Amino acid sequence: MLILLGLLACGADPTIIDGSVADNTLGEPLTAMWGGPFIVFVKDQVDCRDLDFTRRTYDQGNAPVDFDIVALQFSFDAPDVSEGVFSVEGTDAVVDAKTLIVSGGAFNEIRDRTGTINVGPVVEREPLEGSFEITFSDDQGSFSSDYFYAEYCINLIQ
């Protein structure tokens, strides 16, 4: 019994996301997952199977889900997330970030302006760690995390 308690106590540090975008915070997101070209943080608990709405592009105004959500999404231009430090600045960036907000059926997608994401070693189907600091367009705000931990999600593969 003591061994089990010891193993449970050795879990990863929590992901804490500082800042706000369009007056929305993420704090300690209840969902942090990665797979394929995506890393996604959602304020509320969302099951992996419910992340199948994730896309590189969205139809502005048409909500991708039928429930309220505040999410931060990173999308890589490659088929998979990769290790390294990446800028999100400019149209030719390898990674882009966006905040997705669905409230009462209304959808708002806020795109990044500047910032970086640092992704640790990528091992297929294993948790992913890193950090980021992103500022969003039109002075909508910023999100940053000194450390994130994301579980693997097969529904994020496209």
Secondary structure as a PSIPRED ss2 file (coil, helix, strand):
# PSIPRED VFORMAT (PSIPRED V4.0)

   1 M C   1.000  0.000  0.000
   2 L H   0.000  1.000  0.000
   3 I H   0.000  1.000  0.000
   4 L H   0.000  1.000  0.000
   5 L H   0.000  1.000  0.000
   6 G H   0.000  1.000  0.000
   7 L H   0.000  1.000  0.000
   8 L H   0.000  1.000  0.000
   9 A H   0.000  1.000  0.000
  10 C C   1.000  0.000  0.000
  11 G C   1.000  0.000  0.000
  12 A C   1.000  0.000  0.000
  13 D C   1.000  0.000  0.000
  14 P C   1.000  0.000  0.000
  15 T C   1.000  0.000  0.000
  16 I C   1.000  0.000  0.000
  17 I E   0.000  0.000  1.000
  18 D E   0.000  0.000  1.000
  19 G E   0.000  0.000  1.000
  20 S E   0.000  0.000  1.000
  21 V E   0.000  0.000  1.000
  22 A C   1.000  0.000  0.000
  23 D C   1.000  0.000  0.000
  24 N E   0.000  0.000  1.000
  25 T C   1.000  0.000  0.000
  26 L C   1.000  0.000  0.000
  27 G E   0.000  0.000  1.000
  28 E C   1.000  0.000  0.000
  29 P C   1.000  0.000  0.000
  30 L C   1.000  0.000  0.000
  31 T E   0.000  0.000  1.000
  32 A E   0.000  0.000  1.000
  33 M E   0.000  0.000  1.000
  34 W E   0.000  0.000  1.000
  35 G E   0.000  0.000  1.000
  36 G C   1.000  0.000  0.000
  37 P C   1.000  0.000  0.000
  38 F E   0.000  0.000  1.000
  39 I E   0.000  0.000  1.000
  40 V E   0.000  0.000  1.000
  41 F E   0.000  0.000  1.000
  42 V E   0.000  0.000  1.000
  43 K C   1.000  0.000  0.000
  44 D C   1.000  0.000  0.000
  45 Q C   1.000  0.000  0.000
  46 V C   1.000  0.000  0.000
  47 D C   1.000  0.000  0.000
  48 C H   0.000  1.000  0.000
  49 R H   0.000  1.000  0.000
  50 D H   0.000  1.000  0.000
  51 L H   0.000  1.000  0.000
  52 D C   1.000  0.000  0.000
  53 F C   1.000  0.000  0.000
  54 T C   1.000  0.000  0.000
  55 R C   1.000  0.000  0.000
  56 R C   1.000  0.000  0.000
  57 T C   1.000  0.000  0.000
  58 Y C   1.000  0.000  0.000
  59 D C   1.000  0.000  0.000
  60 Q C   1.000  0.000  0.000
  61 G C   1.000  0.000  0.000
  62 N C   1.000  0.000  0.000
  63 A C   1.000  0.000  0.000
  64 P C   1.000  0.000  0.000
  65 V C   1.000  0.000  0.000
  66 D C   1.000  0.000  0.000
  67 F C   1.000  0.000  0.000
  68 D C   1.000  0.000  0.000
  69 I E   0.000  0.000  1.000
  70 V E   0.000  0.000  1.000
  71 A E   0.000  0.000  1.000
  72 L E   0.000  0.000  1.000
  73 Q E   0.000  0.000  1.000
  74 F E   0.000  0.000  1.000
  75 S E   0.000  0.000  1.000
  76 F E   0.000  0.000  1.000
  77 D C   1.000  0.000  0.000
  78 A C   1.000  0.000  0.000
  79 P C   1.000  0.000  0.000
  80 D C   1.000  0.000  0.000
  81 V C   1.000  0.000  0.000
  82 S C   1.000  0.000  0.000
  83 E C   1.000  0.000  0.000
  84 G E   0.000  0.000  1.000
  85 V E   0.000  0.000  1.000
  86 F E   0.000  0.000  1.000
  87 S E   0.000  0.000  1.000
  88 V C   1.000  0.000  0.000
  89 E C   1.000  0.000  0.000
  90 G C   1.000  0.000  0.000
  91 T C   1.000  0.000  0.000
  92 D C   1.000  0.000  0.000
  93 A C   1.000  0.000  0.000
  94 V C   1.000  0.000  0.000
  95 V E   0.000  0.000  1.000
  96 D E   0.000  0.000  1.000
  97 A E   0.000  0.000  1.000
  98 K E   0.000  0.000  1.000
  99 T E   0.000  0.000  1.000
 100 L E   0.000  0.000  1.000
 101 I E   0.000  0.000  1.000
 102 V E   0.000  0.000  1.000
 103 S E   0.000  0.000  1.000
 104 G C   1.000  0.000  0.000
 105 G C   1.000  0.000  0.000
 106 A E   0.000  0.000  1.000
 107 F E   0.000  0.000  1.000
 108 N E   0.000  0.000  1.000
 109 E E   0.000  0.000  1.000
 110 I E   0.000  0.000  1.000
 111 R E   0.000  0.000  1.000
 112 D E   0.000  0.000  1.000
 113 R E   0.000  0.000  1.000
 114 T E   0.000  0.000  1.000
 115 G E   0.000  0.000  1.000
 116 T E   0.000  0.000  1.000
 117 I E   0.000  0.000  1.000
 118 N E   0.000  0.000  1.000
 119 V E   0.000  0.000  1.000
 120 G C   1.000  0.000  0.000
 121 P C   1.000  0.000  0.000
 122 V C   1.000  0.000  0.000
 123 V C   1.000  0.000  0.000
 124 E C   1.000  0.000  0.000
 125 R C   1.000  0.000  0.000
 126 E C   1.000  0.000  0.000
 127 P C   1.000  0.000  0.000
 128 L E   0.000  0.000  1.000
 129 E E   0.000  0.000  1.000
 130 G E   0.000  0.000  1.000
 131 S E   0.000  0.000  1.000
 132 F E   0.000  0.000  1.000
 133 E E   0.000  0.000  1.000
 134 I E   0.000  0.000  1.000
 135 T E   0.000  0.000  1.000
 136 F E   0.000  0.000  1.000
 137 S H   0.000  1.000  0.000
 138 D H   0.000  1.000  0.000
 139 D H   0.000  1.000  0.000
 140 Q C   1.000  0.000  0.000
 141 G E   0.000  0.000  1.000
 142 S E   0.000  0.000  1.000
 143 F E   0.000  0.000  1.000
 144 S E   0.000  0.000  1.000
 145 S E   0.000  0.000  1.000
 146 D E   0.000  0.000  1.000
 147 Y E   0.000  0.000  1.000
 148 F E   0.000  0.000  1.000
 149 Y E   0.000  0.000  1.000
 150 A E   0.000  0.000  1.000
 151 E E   0.000  0.000  1.000
 152 Y E   0.000  0.000  1.000
 153 C C   1.000  0.000  0.000
 154 I H   0.000  1.000  0.000
 155 N H   0.000  1.000  0.000
 156 L H   0.000  1.000  0.000
 157 I C   1.000  0.000  0.000
 158 Q C   1.000  0.000  0.000
